[in-house]
Amino acid sequence: MEDFSFFVGVIGNIISVLMFLSPVKTFWRIVKRRSTEDFDSLPYICTVLSTSLWTYYGITKPGEYLVATINGFGIVVETIYVALFLLYAPLKMRAKTAILVGILDVGFFVAAILVTQLALQGETRIDALGFLGAGLNIIMYVSPLAAIKTVVTTKSVEYMPFFLSFFFFLNGGIWTFYALLVRDYFLAVPNGIGFVLGIGQLVLYGIYRRPKPSMNVSAHHHDGILEEGRQRERLITPN
């Protein structure tokens, strides 16, 4: 069973690497256009904090080096994404991103380390870190809800990258399975929630991945008639 759980954890690490790298296409678009457009920085800020705490948790708890290594990789990748937001976001989004990075990724993380190191010992410290990590993982998985709201409102999935949703789904599923094998419920609960939310995002993709052609054609035809009318009016009025 120990060998099997290790194998599942290795698969989980591979899927997590793919999840962390899945927004690369989105950020390449941001770099080329030199604008973050309507993309939101909050999911990436939350992921930086979550991966930081899980790395600390994996280092502190014996036998959780798989958790520590993959989250250490996640810190590097997600920090690059946040840096690109700080570089290319509009002024208002850039200020919001900088404030949240200072409060969450620096202030909260430093406070968590100080409290757990100075006030807690042994299993209590590990449990506290697991509890914090679980809460932040839930926030990480819930943070795309703003993008989901945009999808439902606009009936377009342009600002909800497919591969990020897909690997959220896979990542939540495999780490829930791993957590149940090793009986780590701090890992199981948030990843179970992420698995369910990933399913929801994929369902939305199936519904809204293509705009309704009839509406677009009708709108285009209507706009064409209006424009033709304006042109005729401009031709007739001077006479």
C-alpha positions as CSV (number, residue, x, y, z in Angstrom):
1,M,0.0,0.0,0.0
2,E,2.9,2.4,0.8
3,D,4.4,1.7,-2.7
4,F,1.0,2.2,-4.3
5,S,0.4,5.5,-2.5
6,F,3.9,6.7,-3.6
7,F,3.0,5.8,-7.2
8,V,-0.2,7.7,-7.0
9,G,1.6,10.7,-5.4
10,V,4.1,10.7,-8.4
11,I,1.2,10.8,-10.8
12,G,-0.3,13.6,-8.8
13,N,3.0,15.5,-9.0
14,I,3.0,15.1,-12.8
15,I,-0.6,16.3,-13.1
16,S,0.2,19.2,-10.8
17,V,3.1,20.3,-13.0
18,L,0.7,20.3,-15.9
19,M,-1.8,22.3,-13.9
20,F,0.8,24.9,-12.9
21,L,1.9,25.2,-16.5
22,S,-1.6,25.2,-18.1
23,P,-1.9,29.0,-18.1
24,V,1.3,29.5,-20.1
25,K,-0.7,30.1,-23.3
26,T,-2.8,32.7,-21.5
27,F,0.3,34.5,-20.2
28,W,2.0,34.3,-23.6
29,R,-1.1,36.1,-24.9
30,I,-0.7,38.7,-22.1
31,V,3.0,39.3,-23.0
32,K,2.3,39.6,-26.7
33,R,-0.6,42.1,-26.2
34,R,1.1,43.7,-23.3
35,S,-2.2,43.7,-21.4
36,T,-3.9,41.4,-18.9
37,E,-7.3,42.3,-20.4
38,D,-10.1,40.9,-18.2
39,F,-8.1,38.2,-16.6
40,D,-8.1,38.2,-12.8
41,S,-4.9,38.0,-10.7
42,L,-6.6,36.6,-7.5
43,P,-6.4,32.9,-8.4
44,Y,-2.6,33.1,-9.0
45,I,-2.1,35.2,-5.8
46,C,-4.0,32.6,-3.8
47,T,-2.0,29.8,-5.4
48,V,1.3,31.4,-4.4
49,L,0.2,31.5,-0.8
50,S,-1.3,28.0,-0.9
51,T,1.8,26.4,-2.5
52,S,4.0,28.3,0.0
53,L,2.2,26.8,3.0
54,W,2.0,23.3,1.5
55,T,5.7,23.4,0.9
56,Y,6.2,24.3,4.5
57,Y,3.8,21.6,5.6
58,G,5.5,19.0,3.4
59,I,8.9,19.9,4.9
60,T,7.6,19.8,8.5
61,K,5.6,16.6,8.3
62,P,7.7,13.4,7.9
63,G,7.1,11.5,4.7
64,E,5.4,14.3,2.8
65,Y,8.3,15.2,0.5
66,L,6.1,14.6,-2.6
67,V,3.9,17.4,-1.3
68,A,6.9,19.7,-0.6
69,T,8.6,19.2,-4.0
70,I,5.6,19.8,-6.2
71,N,4.5,22.9,-4.2
72,G,8.0,24.3,-4.3
73,F,7.8,24.1,-8.1
74,G,4.4,25.7,-7.9
75,I,5.8,28.7,-6.0
76,V,8.3,29.5,-8.7
77,V,5.7,29.2,-11.6
78,E,2.9,31.1,-9.9
79,T,5.3,33.9,-8.8
80,I,6.2,34.4,-12.4
81,Y,2.5,34.7,-13.3
82,V,1.9,37.3,-10.6
83,A,5.0,39.2,-11.7
84,L,3.5,39.4,-15.2
85,F,0.3,40.8,-13.8
86,L,2.3,43.5,-12.0
87,L,4.1,44.3,-15.2
88,Y,1.2,44.3,-17.7
89,A,-2.0,44.9,-15.8
90,P,-3.9,48.2,-16.0
91,L,-3.1,50.6,-13.1
92,K,-6.1,49.7,-11.0
93,M,-5.5,45.9,-11.3
94,R,-1.8,46.4,-10.8
95,A,-2.5,48.2,-7.5
96,K,-5.0,45.6,-6.4
97,T,-2.5,42.8,-7.2
98,A,0.4,44.5,-5.4
99,I,-1.8,45.0,-2.2
100,L,-3.0,41.4,-2.2
101,V,0.5,40.1,-2.7
102,G,1.7,42.2,0.2
103,I,-1.1,41.1,2.5
104,L,-1.5,37.4,1.6
105,D,1.8,36.2,0.0
106,V,4.1,38.1,2.3
107,G,2.2,39.2,5.4
108,F,0.0,36.2,6.0
109,F,2.7,33.7,5.1
110,V,5.3,35.2,7.4
111,A,2.7,35.4,10.2
112,A,1.8,31.8,9.8
113,I,5.4,30.7,10.0
114,L,6.1,32.8,13.1
115,V,3.0,31.6,14.9
116,T,3.5,27.9,14.2
117,Q,7.2,28.1,15.0
118,L,7.0,30.1,18.2
119,A,3.6,29.1,19.7
120,L,3.2,25.5,18.5
121,Q,5.2,22.3,18.7
122,G,5.1,18.7,17.2
123,E,1.8,17.4,15.9
124,T,0.0,20.5,16.9
125,R,2.2,22.6,14.5
126,I,1.7,20.1,11.7
127,D,-2.1,20.0,12.2
128,A,-2.2,23.8,12.3
129,L,-0.3,24.0,9.0
130,G,-2.5,21.4,7.5
131,F,-5.6,23.3,8.5
132,L,-4.3,26.5,7.1
133,G,-3.2,24.8,3.9
134,A,-6.6,23.1,3.5
135,G,-8.4,26.5,3.9
136,L,-6.1,28.1,1.4
137,N,-6.5,25.3,-1.1
138,I,-10.3,25.7,-0.8
139,I,-9.8,29.5,-1.6
140,M,-7.6,28.6,-4.5
141,Y,-10.2,26.2,-6.0
142,V,-13.0,28.7,-5.3
143,S,-11.1,31.8,-6.6
144,P,-12.1,31.1,-10.3
145,L,-15.8,31.7,-9.3
146,A,-15.4,35.3,-10.6
147,A,-14.4,33.9,-14.0
148,I,-17.3,31.4,-13.9
149,K,-19.7,34.3,-13.2
150,T,-18.2,36.1,-16.3
151,V,-18.7,32.9,-18.4
152,V,-22.4,32.7,-17.4
153,T,-22.9,36.5,-17.9
154,T,-21.2,36.7,-21.3
155,K,-22.0,33.2,-22.4
156,S,-18.3,32.9,-23.5
157,V,-15.4,30.9,-22.1
158,E,-12.7,33.3,-23.5
159,Y,-11.5,34.3,-20.0
160,M,-11.7,30.9,-18.4
161,P,-8.8,28.9,-19.9
162,F,-9.8,25.3,-20.7
163,F,-6.6,23.6,-19.7
164,L,-6.5,25.3,-16.3
165,S,-10.1,24.0,-15.6
166,F,-9.2,20.6,-16.9
167,F,-6.1,20.2,-14.8
168,F,-7.9,21.6,-11.8
169,F,-10.3,18.7,-12.2
170,L,-7.5,16.1,-12.6
171,N,-5.4,17.6,-9.9
172,G,-8.3,17.6,-7.4
173,G,-9.2,14.0,-8.2
174,I,-5.7,12.4,-8.0
175,W,-4.7,14.3,-4.8
176,T,-8.0,13.4,-3.1
177,F,-7.3,9.7,-4.0
178,Y,-3.7,10.0,-2.6
179,A,-4.9,11.8,0.5
180,L,-7.4,9.0,1.3
181,L,-4.7,6.4,0.7
182,V,-2.3,8.0,3.2
183,R,-5.2,9.2,5.5
184,D,-4.3,12.9,5.2
185,Y,-7.7,14.6,5.5
186,F,-6.1,18.0,5.3
187,L,-5.3,17.1,1.7
188,A,-8.5,15.2,1.0
189,V,-11.1,17.9,1.9
190,P,-9.9,20.8,-0.3
191,N,-8.9,18.6,-3.2
192,G,-12.3,16.9,-3.1
193,I,-13.9,20.4,-3.3
194,G,-11.5,21.2,-6.2
195,F,-12.5,18.0,-8.0
196,V,-16.2,18.9,-7.8
197,L,-15.6,22.5,-8.9
198,G,-13.4,21.3,-11.8
199,I,-16.4,19.2,-13.0
200,G,-18.6,22.3,-12.8
201,Q,-16.1,24.3,-14.9
202,L,-15.9,21.6,-17.5
203,V,-19.7,21.4,-17.7
204,L,-19.8,25.2,-18.3
205,Y,-17.2,24.7,-21.1
206,G,-19.5,22.2,-22.7
207,I,-22.3,24.6,-22.6
208,Y,-20.6,27.9,-23.6
209,R,-17.6,26.9,-25.6
210,R,-19.3,28.1,-28.8
211,P,-21.5,31.2,-29.0
212,K,-25.0,30.7,-30.4
213,P,-24.6,31.4,-34.1
214,S,-28.2,32.4,-34.7
215,M,-27.8,35.3,-32.2
216,N,-24.6,36.4,-33.8
217,V,-25.9,36.2,-37.3
218,S,-29.1,38.0,-36.3
219,A,-27.2,40.8,-34.6
220,H,-24.8,41.1,-37.5
221,H,-27.7,41.3,-40.0
222,H,-29.5,43.8,-37.8
223,D,-26.3,46.0,-37.5
224,G,-25.9,45.8,-41.3
225,I,-29.5,47.0,-41.9
226,L,-28.9,49.9,-39.5
227,E,-25.6,50.8,-41.2
228,E,-27.2,50.7,-44.6
229,G,-30.0,52.9,-43.4
230,R,-27.5,55.4,-42.0
231,Q,-25.6,55.5,-45.3
232,R,-28.8,56.1,-47.3
233,E,-29.7,58.8,-44.9
234,R,-26.4,60.5,-45.3
235,L,-26.8,60.4,-49.1
236,I,-30.3,61.8,-49.1
237,T,-30.1,64.5,-46.4
238,P,-27.7,66.9,-48.2
239,N,-30.0,67.0,-51.3
